[in-house]
Amino acid sequence: MAGHSKWAQIKRKKAVVDARRGQHFTKLIREITVAARSGGGDPAFNPRLRLAVDTAKAANMPADNIERAIKKGTGELEGVEYHEIVYEGYGPGGVALYIETLTDNANRTVADVRHVLSRHGGSLGTSGSVAWQFDRLGQIYVDAGRYDEESTLLAALEAGATDMQRAGDVFIITTELAGFGAVQGGLRSHGISFEQAELAMVAKATVDVSGDDATRFVRLVDALEELDDVQQVHSNANVDEAAFAEVDG
């Protein structure tokens, strides 16, 4: 989701994650394992692994779990081999969906994704059908209530960020992939902590979704994220925040 609803979604997702901590750990472990397999087991030289480890630590994952996941990725310990598969599709209101998965059984995953989409008014598209609507970028979320906008913007730009926008009570700092780690480090060096950092498929343009479509869309994303194999769901939907309250109520 994007636009004014993005931070509302993030805060809501944190509450959901607390309720599903075991499932969240499973997803994080898969990401750590795949990151270590693809780029090596040293976070200092593997940006994807560094991000995965930082995210796991922020979620209070035990250090032993992180270490075992890295060793499974590097082959020091035996483990399941996961494959990265992206599914593209559409949700209520015709919004685009870009669904990233890590799976050891592609047949199971595509069946699960297709079932959830169908049950919630969505549909599975062909490869490339919506990917062109997104750019792969880094996004860093800073609490606007804690930091001055001008100083945060200057620190971000100095570190190499390409943009910063305010969305409600958060600053969303955007970076190119190559500068993602440097911008995080630059913010820390200025004493600025952040709520979340992620590599995301950012929509080039958003589609406003409200009413019944918004409610159905939020339920669809929830159902997709409940699937163990789904890592992230990206969309070009700009969702009416009332839909979150209705679903949670």
PAVEXFI-611892 format. One record per residue: residue in three letters; x, y, z of N, C-alpha, C, O, CB in turn. Coordinates in steps of 0.001 Angstrom, whole numbers, padded with zeros to 6 digits, always signed. Atoms other than C-alpha are relative to their C-alpha. Glycine has a CB too. Layout:
N
ALAXYZXYZXYZXYZXYZ ...
# end
This chain:
249
MET+000842-001178+000000+000000+000000+000000+000883+001236+000000+002070+001155+000313-000955+000001+001212 ALA-000840-001163+000164+001156+003527-000509-000750+001238+000453-001879+001166+000939+000457+000142-001452 GLY+000648-001264-000269+000426+007183+000038-000287+000207+001477+000477-000234+002335-001268+000093-000779 HIS+000282-000401-001371-001263+008472+003180-000239-001179+000925-000160-001014+002142-001188+000904+000030 SER+000321+001145-000853-002108+004987+004441+001226-000827+000371+001114-001764+001161-001010-000881-000689 LYS-001166+000868-000173+001446+003616+004435+000384-000163+001466+000587-001287+001925+001181+000553-000778 TRP-000443+000111-001389+002373+004428+008024-001057-000665+000862-000732-001399+001795+000340+001375+000562 ALA+001072+000688-000720-001026+003330+009294+000133-001498-000177-000074-002264+000764-001380+000474-000483 GLN-000166+001427+000269-000379-000014+007628+001166-000564+000799+001068-001660+001350+000216-000245-001498 ILE-001189+000482-000700+003083-000316+009194-000280-000176+001491+000075-001200+002076+001172+000968-000207 LYS+000302+000102-001421+001865+000406+012719-000953-001154+000269-000816-001866+001263-000596+001308+000515 ARG+000935+001106-000138-000988-002033+012233+000723-001330-000170+000458-002286+000559-001137+000126-001021 LYS-000721+001242+000250+001369-004662+010847+000825-000392+001224+000957-001579+001524+000906+000140-001236 LYS-000770+000324-001191+003526-004380+013980-000868-000691+001035-000428-001639+001686+000621+001257+000591 ALA+000911+000636-000946+000507-005234+016117-000337-001416-000443-000405-002332+000376-001279+000826+000150 VAL+000289+001332+000533-000329-008153+013854+001192-000919+000196+001034-002082+000566-000372+000077-001490 VAL-001213+000799-000166+003280-009343+013966+000144-000479+001432+000525-001626+001665+001232+000804-000409 ASP-000087+000415-001396+003211-009371+017761-000902-001195+000272-000567-002070+001071-000370+001158+000925 ALA+000948+001097-000206+000210-011691+017565+000398-001261-000757-000092-002352-000463-001389+000428-000424 ARG-000404+001135+000834+001892-013934+015011+001525-000166+000038+002156-000441-000983-000489+000194-001464 ARG-001458-000054-000080+005447-013875+016310+000668-001249-000547+001701-001153-001209+000426+000210+001425 GLY-000602+001230+000503+006145-017533+015526+000056-000025-001511+001071-000401-002097-000763-001201+000501 GLN+000033-000037+001464+005071-017119+011915+000974+001049-000527+001644+000826-001535-001430+000297-000506 HIS-000912-001066+000423+007037-013873+011640+001446-000484+000065+002230-000210-000844-000185+001259+000881 PHE-001349+000544-000118+010193-015616+012884+000292-000955-001148+001399-000959-001685+000178-000716+001345 THR-000191+000935+001114+009689-018317+010242+000353+000750-001275+001262+000346-002000-001266-000851-000219 LYS-000269-000786+001205+009608-015702+007484+001393+000640+000068+002123+000653-000923-001081+001090-000183 LEU-001310-000628-000151+012673-013907+008874+001129-001020-000165+002147-000729-000792+000103+000682+001367 ILE-001020+001046+000120+014638-017155+009147+000196-000386-001462+001327-000571-001912-000391-001241+000831 ARG-000120+000316+001427+013861-017978+005522+000792+001085-000732+001660+000784-001552-001397-000160-000637 GLU-000695-001095+000679+015044-014546+004412+001486+000007+000345+002320+000222-000534-000630+001347+000373 ILE-001410+000058-000407+018278-014827+006415+000710-001134-000727+001819-000954-001231+000123-000184+001532 THR-000599+001171+000651+018958-018289+004982+000252+000262-001480+001337-000021-001988-000905-001229+000167 VAL-000152-000266+001433+018364-017222+001380+001017+001105-000243+001796+001028-001193-001347+000381-000623 ALA-000968-001091+000153+020351-014002+001826+001428-000520+000177+002325-000144-000578-000287+001127+001018 ALA-001338+000559-000224+023325-015945+003224+000415-000910-001152+001582-000930-001544+000040-000778+001325 ARG-000304+000893+001121+023093-018494+000414+000404+000798-001240+001316+000405-001967-001211-000894-000318 SER-000234-000751+001236+023054-015834-002295+001187+000944+000073+001811+001239-000946-001221+000780-000351 GLY-001052-001015-000083+025614-013392-000920+001069-000242+001041+001907+000629+001276-000607+001293+000265 GLY-001011+000297-001008+027686-015120+001773-000492+000300+001403-001467+001028+001591+001259+000786-000277 GLY+000454-000050-001380+027422-015340+005537+000488+001155+000830+000206+001195+002027+000384-001208+000654 ASP-000506-001143-000760+029141-012089+006547-000871+001218-000282-000842+001741-001396+001485+000292-000356 PRO+000880-001157+000234+026617-009247+007010+000750+001256-000426+000172+002123-001081-000789+000299+001247 ALA-000772-001186+000357+029413-006694+006586+000194+000111-001508+000389+001207-002034+001352-000022+000697 PHE-000233+000008+001447+029788-007725+002939-001235-000481-000782-001161-000734-001985+001202-000892-000328 ASN+001238+000477+000628+026206-008799+002221-001142+000896+000471-001738+000633+001515-000282-001512+000351 PRO+001032-000956-000444+023718-005887+002375-001351-000641+000267-002047-000263+001209-000171+001078-001031 ARG+001303+000650-000217+020693-008149+002029-000008-000753+001324-000993-000707+002061-000330-000966-001162 LEU-000083+000727-001258+021855-010318+004911+000025+000967+001177-000603+000713+002204+001240-000897+000021 ARG-000058-000983-001085+022659-007263+007029-001399+000527+000327-001761+000657+001496+000936+001169-000381 LEU+001362-000478-000216+019113-005956+006533-000844-001075+000676-001607-000782+001596-000642+000422-001332 ALA+000781+001095-000591+017624-009368+007346+000355-000211+001464-000525-000423+002297+000227-001297-000779 VAL-000438+000185-001382+019700-009706+010503-000483+001161+000873-000955+000942+001989+001537-000120+000068 ASP+000482-001158-000755+018852-006154+011626-001491-000098+000274-001955+000232+001366+000305+001290-000754 THR+001445+000152-000171+015168-006860+011070-000310-001071+001035-001213-000907+001855-000668-000348-001335 ALA+000208+001078-000964+015395-010100+013028+000331+000462+001422-000383+000128+002367+000857-001221-000373 LYS-000364-000513-001324+017153-008369+015920-001064+000959+000520-001398+000947+001705+001367+000703-000051 ALA+001056-000938-000402+014501-005637+015943-001246-000739+000467-002005-000229+001291-000355+000935-001160 ALA+001142+000827-000398+011902-008416+016277+000323-000876+001213-000474-001729+001604-000442-000880-001167 ASN-000433+000737-001199+013848-009803+019284+000197-001491-000249-000040-002316+000633-001009+000186+001106 MET-000330+001392+000272+014810-013019+017554+001298-000369+000732+002261+000397+000687+000139-000245-001533 PRO-001216+000418-000698+017366-014955+019651+001200-000108-000949+001058-000523-002099-000233-001340+000695 ALA-001211+000011+000818+020947-014698+018380+000304-001399-000532+000799-001538-001650+001187+000519+000809 ASP-000257+001374+000444+021218-018502+018189-000822-000333-001247-000329-001004-002153-000320-001000+001130 ASN+000841+000252+001173+018310-018624+015721+000579+000671-001240+000576+000096-002329-001430+000498+000249 ILE-000588-000741+001120+019970-015994+013539+001248-000725-000507+001441-000880-001712+000353+001453+000425 GLU-001237+000673+000384+023292-017832+013579-000278-001310-000724+000389-001624-001710+000863-000258+001227 ARG+000340+001269+000664+021703-021174+012666-000538+000253-001403-000225-000492-002332-001039-000788+000829 ALA+000552-000304+001319+019811-019575+009787+001105+000369-000978+001065-000028-002143-001020+001136+000094 ILE-001137-000365+000860+023037-018084+008417+000778-001254-000397+001149-001414-001560+000937+001011+000722 LYS-000774+001217+000287+024834-021435+008688-000745-000934-000954-000122-001633-001754+000322-000742+001303 LYS+000773+000792+000960+021988-023175+006855+000148+000585-001404+000212-000146-002393-001494-000052+000409 GLY-000161-000646+001297+022350-020632+004087+001362-000237-000619+001474-000411-001833-000232+001467+000132 THR-001353+000196+000512+026104-021074+003783+000360-001467-000167+001422-001791-000699+000993+000659+000914 GLY-000253+001423+000144+025830-024862+003928+000717-000634+001164+001009-001829+001124+000774-000234-001213 GLU-000665+000566-001176+027508-025298+007311-000940-000914+000780-000491-001832+001467+000518+001119+000911 LEU+001009+000869-000585+024265-026832+008572-000969-000417-001092-001212+000328-002041-000745+000704+001169 GLU+000958+000478+000982+021790-028923+006642-001316+000761+000149-001747+001045+001266-000227-001519+000154 GLY+001265-000719-000063+018582-027119+005750-000781-000126-001296-000276-000635-002297+000242+001461+000318 VAL+000869+000024+001174+015700-026800+003313+000463+001059-000987+000879+002146-000585-001484+000230+000398 GLU-000355-000985+001020+016447-025066+000015-001254+000743-000442-002203+000140-000943+000691-000679-001213 TYR+001138-000838+000376+014061-022177-000613+000268+000698-001323+001407+001031-001650-000300+001036+001095 HIS-000091-000680+001290+013360-020587-003970-000827+001285+000048-001912+001325+000628-000488-000928-001155 GLU+000697-001276+000053+012371-016987-004593-000906+000023-001233-000436-000108-002363+001010+001186-000028 ILE+000976-000055+001090+009206-016743-006687-000903+001207+000218-001385+001450+001324-000840-001319-000079 VAL+000882-001166-000052+007204-013625-007483-001289-000316-000756-001258-000872-001853+000699+001260-000599 TYR+001303+000120+000651+003497-013703-008293-000570+001405-000184-000468+002254+000702-000978-000905+000835 GLU+000600-001290+000297+001729-010783-009932-001493-000180-000221-001927-001187-000781+000664+000649-001235 GLY+001441+000138+000138-001979-010139-009858-000726+001291+000270-000147+002377+000247-000509-001062+000919 TYR+000871-001161-000170-004871-007835-009160-000925-000228+001191-001340-001352+001475-000824+000269-001289 GLY+000914+000060-001125-007021-007021-006151-001281+000749-000297-001475+001218-001418+000655+000559+001242 PRO+001241-000750+000177-010425-005400-005639+000273+001411-000508+001218+002062-000063-000776+000058+001315 GLY-000214-001310+000578-010758-002210-007648+001045+000004-001101+001391+001059-001632+000395+000956+001062 GLY-000981+000092+001072-008225-003488-010167+001402+000417+000379+002237+000617-000504-000441+000814-001127 VAL-001333-000415-000427-005197-002516-008056+001016-001105-000286+000674-002287-000334+000001+000358+001503 ALA-001071+000941+000309-001862-004155-008838+000571-000610+001274+000673+000062+002301+001110+000693-000796 LEU-000620+000717-001110-000300-006761-006525+001291-000652-000475+001324-001304-001518-000966-001061+000582 TYR-001301+000620+000270+003351-007850-006494+000348-000780+001261+000656-000193+002298+001130+001081-000369 ILE-000072+000870-001175+003722-010826-004153+001314-000779-000018+001542-001593-000912-001211-000973+000044 GLU-001304+000664-000089+007204-012020-003094-000090-001187+000956-000590-001062+002073+001098+000996+000471 THR+000060+001202-000828+007545-015560-001766+001364-000679+000074+002219-000505-000794-001045-000976-000549 LEU-001122+000930-000133+010202-017943-000497-000618-001357+000291-001335-001511+001280+001025+000443+001139 THR+000699+001273-000143+009152-021551-000909+000889-001192-000322+001842-001093-001095-001214-000021-000890 ASP-000649+001265+000336+010353-025138-000952-000935-000875-000833-000606-002018-001150+000431-000744+001279 ASN+000974+000758+000781+007264-026224-002924-000824+000987-000818-001830+001508-000337-000918-000876+000923 ALA+000652-001004+000836+006212-023978-005808-001451-000348-000308-002291+000547-000391+000764+000169-001289 ASN+001375+000400+000295+003077-026012-006582-000945+000353+001144-002061+000822+000924-000063-001497-000284 ARG+000814-000346-001171+001784-025547-003047-000212+001510+000083-001320+001980+000341+000666-000515+001295 THR+000070-001455-000175+002574-021836-003010-000918+000646-001015-001743+001483-000651+001383+000612-000103 VAL+000860-000628+001007+000921-020932-006305-001460-000363+000242-002345+000459+000008+000425-000426-001419 ALA+001377+000391-000297-002177-022900-005301-000558+000816+001159-001705+001260+001116-000074-001497+000323 ASP+000439-000783-001157-002362-021105-001950-000263+001453-000384-001277+002031+000005+001050-000064+001117 VAL+000156-001397+000406-001858-017667-003510-001234+000169-000875-002018+001099-000683+001252+000489-000748 ARG+001166-000089+000894-004427-018311-006240-001305-000128+000793-002270+000585+000517+000070-001098-001091 HIS+001211+000207-000802-006974-019540-003675-000356+001256+000788-001517+001663+000820+000186-001187+000957 VAL+000254-001210-000793-006581-016458-001455-000479+001136-000894-001427+001841-000547+001269+000427+000763 LEU+000416-001059+000914-006833-014083-004401-001448-000200-000443-002241+000741-000435+000927+000046-001220 SER+001343+000291+000478-009956-015784-005703-001042+000219+001091-002126+000739+000830-000076-001428-000512 ARG+000957-000099-001113-011620-015865-002280-000272+001450+000399-001323+001751+000964+000522-000773+001209 HIS+000141-001396-000430-011094-012126-001741-000148+000968-001172+000177+002148-001040+001197+000403+000837 GLY+000294-000903+001103-012016-010731-005144+001189+000424-000822+001147+001456-001492-000649+001189+000516 GLY-001186-000295+000804-008569-010802-006730+000216-001056-001056-000581-001984-001194+001233+000111+000882 SER-000319+000988+001034-006955-012703-009564+001501-000019-000235+002193+000978-000030-000753+000310-001319 LEU-001419+000158+000296-003545-014038-010530+000259+000432-001434-000481+000057-002343+000459-001463+000225 GLY-000366-000448+001334-001863-012364-013502+001202-000757-000528+001731-001647+000138+000285+001485+000004 THR-001176+000619+000605+000937-013387-015819+001265+000725+000434+001208+001857+000914-000115+000001-001532 SER-001279-000604-000353+004612-012710-015200+000218+001279-000806+000114+001274-002033+001154-000995-000239 GLY-000231-001280+000662+005360-009073-015979-001236+000855-000163-001159+001972-000674+000592-000235-001325 SER+001254-000725+000225+001724-008010-015934-000107+001271+000831-000752+002231+000409-001173-000896+000306 VAL+000068-001211-000824+002181-005505-013086+001374+000509+000434+001478+001625+000941-000843-000265+001223 ALA-001325-000391-000495+005921-005387-012342+000457+001345-000555+001178+002082+000117+001019-001066-000352 TRP-000411-001247+000626+006375-002475-014742-000554+001229+000720-000110+002349+000469-000440+000014-001442 GLN+000594-001111-000732+004279-000337-012413+000772+000351+001278+000374+001257+002011-001431-000331+000345 PHE-000741-000172-001244+006898-000529-009622+001487+000220-000277+002013-000184-001314-000195-001218+000911 ASP-001461-000112-000024+010504+000453-008920+000502-000638+001290-000120-000484+002341+000467+001500-000108 ARG-000612+000579-001193+012735-001478-006509+000867+001065+000663+001870+001501+000099+000843-001270-000353 LEU-000685-001070-000713+013892+001071-003930+000114-000343+001481-000566-001241+001977-000739+001336-000189 GLY-000069+000101-001452+014932+001344-000309-000894+001062+000615-000965+002186+000117+001456+000149+000502 GLN+000824-000967-000718+012532+003020+002108+000295-000096+001492+000374-001185+002059-001509-000238-000278 ILE-000330-000097-001421+013318+004187+005643-001050+000890+000650-001350+001973+000148+001455+000568+000226 TYR+001110-000703-000644+010600+005320+008057+000461+000592+001334+000907-000127+002228-001205-000957+000216 VAL-000456-000726-001181+011398+007966+010683-001200+000671+000660-002022+001289-000016+001090+001052-000373 ASP+001102-000592-000762+009000+009107+013409+000084+001525-000070+001029+002127+000440+000031-000481+001479 ALA-000013-001459+000175+008101+012706+012528-000248+000737+001305+000020+001935+001399-001043+000415-001020 GLY+000217-000639-001289+007131+013387+016124+001268+000149+000816+001301+000908+001785-001001-000774+000782 ARG-001254-000031-000780+010696+012852+017336+001075+000883-000614+001975+001341+000089+000545-001396+000149 TYR-001099-000685+000672+012785+014663+014743-000509+001151-000862-001605+001102-001420+000793-000983-000854 ASP+000307-001167+000822+012795+018008+012972+000090-000359-001481+001010-001059-001905+000956+001166+000330 GLU+000057+000359+001417+011865+017774+009294+001228+000474-000771+001805-000286-001549-001250+000579-000629 GLU-001120-000543+000768+014611+020039+007967+001298-000739+000297+002032-001096-000625+000171+001484+000296 SER-001249+000692-000350+017451+018373+009902-000005-001443-000480+001032-001968-000885+000225+000039+001511 THR+000093+001373+000493+016182+014909+008972+000233-000042-001507+000946-000910-002009-001373-000610+000346 LEU-000177-000064+001453+015987+015871+005299+001462+000249-000360+001998-000404-001255-000886+001103-000603 LEU-001406-000301+000292+019498+017352+005333+000883-001219+000261+001773-001527-000531+000483+001196+000847 ALA-000795+001191-000319+020927+014249+007028-000210-001082-001053+000740-001746-001468-000367-000541+001396 ALA+000305+001029+000994+019173+011966+004554+000646+000320-001343+001255-000553-001961-001513-000145-000169 LEU-000581-000376+001289+020273+013906+001467+001521-000066+000033+002158-000482-000935-000451+001403-000394 GLU-001460+000063-000143+023823+014190+002761+000505-001431-000114+001594-001677-000631+000433+000600+001342 ALA-000393+001415+000041+023910+010393+003099-000291-000652-001347+000132-001782-001595-000715-000766+001093 GLY+000242+000543+001333+022653+009909-000458-001439-000350-000322-001703-000974-001350+000810-001191-000177 ALA+001408+000277+000284+018856+009674-000200-000457+000780-001224+000096+001836-001533-000880+000350+001216 THR+000522-000672+001193+016882+010615-003307-001251+000813+000284-001598+001700-000495-000296-001014-001074 ASP+001246-000715-000269+013694+011854-001641-000413-000232+001446-000021-001220+002067-001125-000453-000970 MET+000626+000195-001302+011847+012367+001640-001376+000649-000038-001509+001810-000424+000876+000596+001153 GLN+001368-000503-000045+008098+012783+002039-000579-000244+001388-000233-001211+002068-000877-000674-001089 ARG+000708+000223-001263+005925+013216+005089-001342-000656-000308-002072-000219-001197-000199+001343+000787 ALA+001288+000673+000124+002980+010823+005411-000560-000149+001408-000185-001066+002138+000133-001400-000723 GLY+000539+000034-001354+000989+011536+008549+001081+000296+001010+001693+001364+000972-000638-001350+000295 ASP-000980-000224-001062+003295+011121+011529+001334-000693-000276+002040-001080+000655-000558-000481+001320 VAL-001265+000641+000343+006236+009634+009632+000640+000680-001204-000053+001155-002104-000212-001491-000285 PHE-000756-000387+001193+008960+010741+007231+000380-001282-000734+000935-002203-000136+001280+000853+000371 ILE-000389+001154+000814+009433+008248+004398+001166+000430-000875+001003+001247-001781-001202-000533-000870 ILE-001228-000331+000722+012991+008462+003073+000242-001069-001055+000249-002262-000749+001221+000114+000973 THR-000186+000926+001113+013614+006892-000323+001440+000025-000471+002057+001087-000555-000944+000341-001156 THR-001376+000120+000465+016964+005620-001568+000070-000952-001193-000793-001811-001375+000919-000492+001139 GLU-000324+001024+000990+018393+003815-004550+000557-001219+000738+001008-001107+001878+001026+000537-001063 LEU-000466+001221-000661+019382+000223-003800+001446+000119+000462+001795-000309+001562-000143-001188-000936 ALA-001432-000070-000313+023096+000998-003879+000273+000855+001233+001277+000648+001914+000771+000557-001190 GLY-000232-000898-001126+022731+003702-001227-000797-000316+001244-000761+000441+002214-000295+001371-000408 PHE+000910+000331-001095+020306+001948+001098+000725-000086+001342+000306+000531+002320-000705-001316-000288 GLY-000745+000147-001247+022867+000946+003728+000674+001289+000424+000723+001606+001613+001033-001086-000139 ALA-000701-001245-000320+024769+004237+003496-000941+001026+000615-000555+001753+001530+000651+000579-001253 VAL+000954-000966-000545+021654+006291+004164-000382-000379+001429-000502+000493+002290-001261+000081-000889 GLN+000279+000429-001373+020802+004199+007222+001149+000395+000926+000932+000910+002022-000233-001527+000057 GLY-001156-000368-000808+024338+004710+008492+000103+001502+000206+000469+001962+001288+001265-000513-000644 GLY-000043-001449-000112+024160+008428+007767-001001+000531+001005-000692+001442+001773-000248+000626-001337 LEU+001009-000421-000978+020957+008817+009750+000464-000315+001421+000336+000513+002323-001352-000690-000285 ARG-000478+000375-001333+022438+006921+012694+001110+000941+000466+001159+001306+001641+000506-001454+000000 SER-001113-000875-000380+025547+009129+012629-000479+001381+000434+000229+002092+001148+000975+000138-001160 HIS+000598-001273-000424+023269+012161+013057-000938-000192+001195-001674+000722+001569-000766+000642-001169 GLY+000827+000258-001171+021538+010532+016010-001466-000237-000312-002315-000105+000569+000114+001131+000940 ILE+001383+000214+000422+018381+009734+014032-000262-001501-000110+000325-002177-000954-000289+000715-001358 SER+000391+001408+000096+016855+006313+014673-001233-000098-000875-001917+000898-001111-000267-000617+001408 PHE+001147+000161+000890+014194+004864+012432-000834-001190+000436-000351-002130+001067+000457-000172-001457 GLU+000957+001012-000416+011119+002744+012916+000128-001282-000814-000059-002380-000290-001403+000541-000115 GLN-000068+001153+000892+011633+000455+009938+000792+000377-001238+000785+001533-001662-001417-000497-000383 ALA-000687-000170+001281+013792+000026+006842-000282-001238-000829-000236-002356-000316+001549+000224+000188 GLU+000339+001143+000832+012880-002160+003901+000356+000260-001453+000382+001401-001912-001479-000330+000127 LEU-000097-000049+001453+013605-002927+000290-001387-000281-000527-001972-001322-000226+001058-001026-000564 ALA+001400+000105+000403+010290-002402-001419-000160+000229-001488+000663+000876-002137-000855+000992+000773 MET+000443-000334+001348+008600-002390-004774-000932+001192+000147-002067+001051+000603-000714-001224-000718 VAL+000734-001248-000211+007416+001221-004802-000767+000349-001269-000191+000415-002354+000963+001156+000396 ALA+000838-000294+001157+004518+002086-007085+000375+001337-000626+000581+002326+000078-001474+000002+000398 LYS-000283-001245+000712+005261+004690-009749-001177+000964+000085-000988+002180+000065+000334-000289-001463 ALA+001218-000789-000184+001668+005912-009386-000966-000833+000814-000977-002059+000703-000633+000426-001371 THR+000916+000729-000864-001035+005010-006880-001437+000111-000490-001793+000997-001267+000104+000511+001425 VAL+001420+000046+000322-004700+004143-007208-000785+000107+001303-000604-000722+002195-000367-001310-000778 ASP+000806-000163-001209-007150+005405-004566-001042-001115+000089-001733-001424-000882-000688+001387+000015 VAL+000963+001070-000229-009250+002625-003056-000781+000339+001267-000185+000614+002308+000711-001399+000123 SER+000833-000342-001147-012193+003287-000723-001225-000900+000031-001433-001725-000858-000418+001484-000045 GLY+001242+000755-000111-015472+001808+000469+000213-001497+000111+001173-001956+000730-000869+000286-001174 ASP-000069+001462-000072-016094-001907+000047+001275-000547-000624+001831-001530-000134-001205-000612-000686 ASP-001235+000473+000638-013117-002300-002291+001172+000104+000960+002016-000790+001010+000294+000802-001278 ALA-001098-000176-000952-010788-000922+000393-000049-001054+001091+000981-001621+001456-000046+001396+000620 THR+000141+001011-001053-012159-003253+003055+000389-001377-000518+001116-002116+000145-001441-000026+000536 ARG-000342+001305+000589-011913-006272+000767+001494-000084-000280+002102-001143-000131-000797-000239-001301 PHE-001425+000006+000303-008407-005237-000224+000840-000248+001257+001786-001036+001228+000403+001322-000648 VAL-000737+000203-001249-007176-005018+003380-000105-001458+000443+000878-002050+000890-000533+000941+001109 ARG+000170+001410-000373-008645-008460+004071+000808-000919-000920+001344-001933-000474-001490-000388-000044 LEU-000793+000789+000943-006961-009817+000944+001473+000029+000381+002124-001015+000414-000187+000522-001431 VAL-001413-000096-000375-003540-008505+001987+000274-000757+001294+001287-001447+001409+000416+001468+000151 ASP-000153+000762-001245-004014-009897+005502+000080-001499-000282+000936-002197+000262-001169+000295+000959 ALA+000040+001434+000304-004866-013313+004068+001262-000449-000720+001781-001530-000440-001226-000331-000849 LEU-001249+000337+000690-001858-013291+001741+001166-000045+000981+001988-000960+000926+000291+001017-001119 GLU-001126-000059-000933+000510-012298+004552-000065-001093+001058+000935-001379+001716+000045+001355+000672 GLU+000101+001129-000918-000823-015132+006698+000600-001274-000581+000878-002217+000160-001446-000240+000364 LEU-000610+001167+000627+000592-017614+004177+001479-000053+000374+002192+000941+000241-000180+000039-001545 ASP-001390+000136-000430+003920-018960+005446+000985+000334-001118+002058+000878-000857+000253-001410+000500 ASP-000938-000175+001108+005489-018772+001989+000094+001444-000489+001043+001793-001191-000400-000889-001144 VAL+000008-001390+000475+004619-015104+001378+000867+000858+000910+000662+000899+002124-001448+000562-000055 GLN-000903-000876-000749+007359-012687+002439-000496+001439+000036-000568+002053+001101+001390-000045-000604 GLN+000473-001381+000070+006045-009328+001225-001071+000127-001072-001043-000563-002091+001167+000968-000286 VAL+001034-000330+000980+002996-007972-000572+000097+001489-000299-000006+002318+000605-001433-000382+000521 HIS-000085-001396+000423+003376-004754-002558-001193+000325-000889-001680-000530-001629+001336+000280-000745 SER+001131-000392+000819+000587-002796-004187+000088+001477-000351+000811+002241+000289-001315-000302+000719 ASN+000106-001421+000341-000178+000492-005904-001250+000624+000598-001635+001728+000213-000003+000185-001515 ALA+001229-000498-000613-003303+000914-003747+000292+001071+001036+001195+000913+001858-000776-001142+000640 ASN-000009-001025-001034-003752+004087-001709-001317-000163+000753-002366+000285+000290+000171+001469-000606 VAL+001206+000508-000648-006211+002771+000857-000559+000997+000999+000184+001599+001774+000288-001318+000693 ASP+000720-000790-000988-008794+004725+002818+000245-000614+001376-000056-001788+001595-001530+000064-000327 GLU-000380+000547-001301-007619+004356+006426-001187-000527+000791-001008-001322+001714+000712+001049+000807 ALA+001182+000526-000686-011203+003736+007555-000135-001503-000210-000744-002199+000603-001263+000712-000491 ALA+000084+001437+000269-010847+000299+005977+000744-000811+001044+000321-001915+001388+000552-000313-001379 PHE-000745+000719-001038-008248-000693+008570-000846-000148+001252-000909-001216+001860+001317+000727+000331 ALA+000826+000019-001206-010574+000245+011403-001162-000975-000158-001511-001680+000790-000528+001408+000314 GLU+001126+000893+000226-013455-001670+009853+000420-001457+000079-000278-002279+000673-000633+000283-001346 VAL-000481+001384-000030-011401-004834+009355+000381-000404+001419+000051-001506+001858+001203-000176-000943 ASP-000442+000326-001343-009884-004681+012840-001160-000020+000985-001106-000698+002011+001049+000988+000456 GLY+001151-000050-000912-013264-003885+014407-000826-001247-000083-001830-001370+000618-000867+001196-000299 
# end
